[in-house]
Amino acid sequence: MITIVDYGMGNLGSVQNMLRYIDVESEITADLERISAADKILLPGVGAFDAAMQKINDSGLKNVLDKKVQVDKVPLLGICLGMQLLTSSSEEGKLAGLGWIPAKTVKFSFDDKTMKVPHMGWNTIKLEKDHPVVAALPDEPKFYFVHSYYVKAENENDVLATTHYGNDFHSMIQKDNIIGAQFHPEKSHKYGMALLKNFATL
């Protein structure tokens, strides 16, 4: 069972529909007791960093997630904004992030004015290390991205995949039981399905 955290931001239905399509049981919930009992947690998100952290802080969700992730060590996958929330801070806002992985979220900035922001559409990821969540994926699978900010991990060991858009950026991060994906696996067809299936078996 994957528990999809509903903190009021993100298209949770599309994530659950993809999980249903690949026969993975899931629930969408904002209930702190149900999240406290979760075996695996999926933290999606679309929107602004501060707005998301405000909702997480105000709802009491941060304390629950801290315990689940840092004490109970349940697998957690952050998607898009959900990956950015794993970092300590974002150039998009002023609030502190969850801070579980030493990293910051920064804005795309290009001297080349032909490079558009947001980075939107299909792009490849280059796997930088082995991990069960990316098992059996080809060397450079394609995923669907929509984002104006990206994560910059402090430690190379925490970088699971990189992607090139103007420059190389960290498109997946991973430390212990915590995983972040900047792209949308629920919109990424066969490779997205494979990644979510892998996460379900962790």
ZIFEN-V797049 format. One line per field, one symbol per residue. burial: # if it has 24 or more other ideal C-beta (glycine too) atoms within 12 Angstrom, else .. A space follows every 50 residues. Layout:
burial=???
This chain:
burial=.###########.###.##..#.#.####.....##.############# ###.##....##.###.##....#################.##.#.#### ######.#..........#...######..#.##..#...########## ###....######.#...#######.############..########## .#
